[in-house]
Structure formats: structure tokens, C-alpha cells
Amino acid sequence: MNKKRIMIWEGVGAVVAMLLGVLMHFAFKWTNECRFTAGLFPVNESVWEHCKLTFIPFLEFGVLEFIFLRKRVNNFFSAKAAAATVATLLTVILYYLYTAFTGNNYMLADIIIFVVSILLGQYISYRLLTSPRLEKGCEWVSIVWIILVLGLFCYFSFSPPLLGIFMDPKGFYGI
């Protein structure tokens, strides 16, 4: 597959990830706070729970890409794991940086950070998908990493550590 087509897939993926992230923000309430969905959707307004809005949409669109692209690109799982991880970490770092300087959080700044993080993540995915094939072990490590992060999202939704990143602005932790 040529690089232009892969770039189109990743561009569409960026838009889809943004839309899914926005929808996911409200999904836990829409499910009447169904505990079964707590691992996928944010259960409160903590920074940790908002990480799901960045990480998981990459994987959701990645399922579609897996069906159509996996055999036509290199480093599929490494690309998806790296993209989701970097975008999520960038979101957290930029959030804490700007709130440390301003002393407040602003919805517009949060949205801009979300969009920039998704775009950078998709660019990283594109670069890895179009790079020479990495060692086979990288793909397995990436799969394990994705499963581990998803497991942590589930576990910490129910049993979060008493750390600031897990605390809702109202002072609550987890469900």
C-alpha cells in the first residue's frame, strides 16, 4: 500500500478518534453508570479517567485498520501502541503544565491539547506503519502493553490509588 493511502487512513483515524473520544466522555452516564462499561468509559472527571478518551479511540479505530491494513503495512501493533501511548502521555503532560502555570483549567485548552495529541499520535502511527519492519518481538511487546494498559484502566476505575491523577475535582476516586 502506498504512503498516501496510509496517510489518508491515519487522517480519517484522527477524526474518528476525536469523535469517539468526545462520545466516550458521556458514555458512562448514557449507560446509567453500568459498571461493566467502567473500564472503557471515564467514570469521573479525574485526569486518569480522561486518559481513556485518548488511548481507547486509537484502539477502536485500530480494529478497523487491522481488518484492512494489517497485511499491507509494517509494525501494526507497535504503531498503534506507540500512537495511543504518546498521545495519552502528551495529553497528561500538557494538561499538568498549563494548569501549573495558570492555576486553572480551561475547556478550550483541554480541547486543543486533545486534538494536538490525537494528531501527533496518528502521525507517529503513520511513521511506524511506513517504516521498515521492526523485530518481531516489538509487535508482541506492543500487544502486551496494550492489554496491560487496558487492564489498568479497568482495575483503577474500581480501585484507584489515592493520588492526584486519580482524584475527581469533587474529591472522589474511581466509581
C-alpha positions as CSV (number, residue, x, y, z in Angstrom):
1,M,0.0,0.0,0.0
2,N,1.4,3.4,-0.9
3,K,2.2,6.0,1.8
4,K,-0.6,8.4,0.6
5,R,-3.3,5.8,1.3
6,I,-1.8,5.1,4.7
7,M,-1.8,8.8,5.4
8,I,-5.5,9.0,4.4
9,W,-6.3,6.1,6.8
10,E,-4.4,7.8,9.6
11,G,-6.1,11.2,8.9
12,V,-9.5,9.5,9.0
13,G,-8.4,7.8,12.1
14,A,-7.6,11.1,13.8
15,V,-11.1,12.4,13.1
16,V,-12.7,9.2,14.2
17,A,-10.6,9.1,17.4
18,M,-11.6,12.7,18.2
19,L,-15.3,11.9,17.7
20,L,-15.1,8.7,19.7
21,G,-13.3,10.5,22.5
22,V,-16.0,13.1,22.7
23,L,-18.7,10.5,22.7
24,M,-16.9,8.4,25.2
25,H,-16.8,11.3,27.6
26,F,-20.6,10.9,28.2
27,A,-21.0,7.2,27.6
28,F,-20.7,6.1,31.2
29,K,-23.7,8.3,32.1
30,W,-25.6,7.2,29.0
31,T,-25.3,3.5,30.2
32,N,-26.8,4.5,33.5
33,E,-23.3,4.1,35.1
34,C,-23.2,0.4,34.2
35,R,-20.2,-1.0,36.0
36,F,-19.5,-3.3,33.1
37,T,-18.5,-0.3,30.9
38,A,-16.3,1.4,33.6
39,G,-13.1,0.0,32.1
40,L,-13.8,1.7,28.7
41,F,-15.5,4.9,29.6
42,P,-14.5,7.6,32.1
43,V,-16.3,7.1,35.4
44,N,-15.4,10.5,36.8
45,E,-13.6,13.8,35.8
46,S,-10.1,12.7,37.0
47,V,-7.1,13.1,34.7
48,W,-6.7,9.3,34.8
49,E,-10.2,8.6,33.6
50,H,-9.8,11.1,30.9
51,C,-6.8,9.2,29.6
52,K,-9.3,6.7,28.3
53,L,-10.6,9.3,25.9
54,T,-7.3,9.4,24.1
55,F,-6.0,5.8,24.4
56,I,-9.0,3.8,23.7
57,P,-10.2,5.5,20.5
58,F,-6.9,4.7,18.9
59,L,-7.5,1.1,19.5
60,E,-11.2,1.2,18.4
61,F,-10.2,2.6,15.0
62,G,-7.3,0.3,15.1
63,V,-9.7,-2.7,14.9
64,L,-10.9,-1.4,11.6
65,E,-7.4,-0.7,10.4
66,F,-6.4,-4.2,11.5
67,I,-9.0,-5.7,9.1
68,F,-8.0,-3.6,6.1
69,L,-4.3,-2.7,6.6
70,R,-2.5,-5.2,8.8
71,K,-1.0,-7.2,5.9
72,R,-0.3,-4.1,3.9
73,V,1.8,-2.2,6.4
74,N,4.6,-2.8,8.8
75,N,4.7,-2.7,12.6
76,F,0.9,-2.6,13.0
77,F,0.7,-3.2,16.8
78,S,3.8,-1.2,17.5
79,A,2.3,1.7,15.6
80,K,-1.0,1.6,17.5
81,A,0.6,1.1,20.9
82,A,3.1,3.9,20.4
83,A,0.4,6.3,19.0
84,A,-2.0,5.7,21.8
85,T,0.6,5.9,24.5
86,V,2.3,9.0,23.2
87,A,-1.0,10.8,22.6
88,T,-2.2,9.9,26.1
89,L,1.1,10.9,27.8
90,L,1.2,14.2,25.9
91,T,-2.3,15.0,27.0
92,V,-1.5,14.4,30.6
93,I,1.8,16.3,30.5
94,L,0.4,19.3,28.6
95,Y,-2.6,19.4,31.0
96,Y,-0.4,19.5,34.1
97,L,2.0,22.0,32.6
98,Y,-0.6,24.6,31.6
99,T,-2.6,24.2,34.8
100,A,0.6,24.6,36.9
101,F,1.3,27.9,35.1
102,T,-2.3,29.2,35.1
103,G,-3.6,27.8,38.3
104,N,-6.9,26.9,36.4
105,N,-8.1,24.5,33.7
106,Y,-9.8,25.8,30.7
107,M,-12.1,23.7,28.5
108,L,-10.7,25.3,25.3
109,A,-7.1,24.5,26.3
110,D,-8.2,20.9,27.1
111,I,-9.8,20.5,23.7
112,I,-6.8,21.9,21.9
113,I,-4.5,19.6,23.8
114,F,-6.8,16.6,23.0
115,V,-6.8,17.5,19.2
116,V,-3.0,18.1,19.1
117,S,-2.3,14.8,21.0
118,I,-4.5,12.8,18.7
119,L,-2.9,14.3,15.6
120,L,0.6,13.7,16.9
121,G,-0.4,10.1,17.8
122,Q,-1.7,9.5,14.3
123,Y,1.4,10.9,12.8
124,I,3.5,8.6,14.9
125,S,1.3,5.7,13.8
126,Y,1.8,6.7,10.2
127,R,5.6,6.9,10.6
128,L,5.8,3.4,12.1
129,L,3.4,1.9,9.7
130,T,5.5,3.1,6.8
131,S,8.9,2.4,8.4
132,P,11.0,-0.8,7.8
133,R,9.7,-3.8,9.7
134,L,10.8,-3.8,13.4
135,E,11.9,-7.0,15.1
136,K,9.0,-9.5,15.7
137,G,9.4,-9.1,19.4
138,C,8.4,-5.4,19.2
139,E,4.9,-6.5,18.0
140,W,4.5,-8.9,20.9
141,V,5.7,-6.3,23.4
142,S,3.2,-3.8,22.0
143,I,0.3,-6.3,22.2
144,V,1.2,-7.0,25.9
145,W,1.5,-3.2,26.5
146,I,-2.0,-2.6,25.1
147,I,-3.5,-5.4,27.2
148,L,-1.7,-4.1,30.3
149,V,-2.9,-0.5,29.9
150,L,-6.5,-1.7,29.2
151,G,-6.3,-3.8,32.3
152,L,-5.0,-0.9,34.4
153,F,-7.9,1.3,33.1
154,C,-10.3,-1.4,34.3
155,Y,-8.6,-2.0,37.6
156,F,-8.1,1.7,38.6
157,S,-11.7,2.6,37.7
158,F,-12.7,0.4,40.7
159,S,-9.6,0.6,42.9
160,P,-7.6,3.8,42.2
161,P,-4.6,4.7,44.3
162,L,-5.2,7.8,46.4
163,L,-3.1,10.0,44.1
164,G,-4.0,13.3,42.5
165,I,-4.2,12.0,38.9
166,F,-7.0,9.6,40.1
167,M,-8.9,12.2,42.0
168,D,-12.0,13.8,40.6
169,P,-12.3,17.6,41.0
170,K,-15.0,16.9,43.6
171,G,-12.6,14.8,45.6
172,F,-13.8,11.4,44.6
173,Y,-11.8,8.4,43.4
174,G,-13.0,5.9,40.9
175,I,-16.5,4.6,40.9
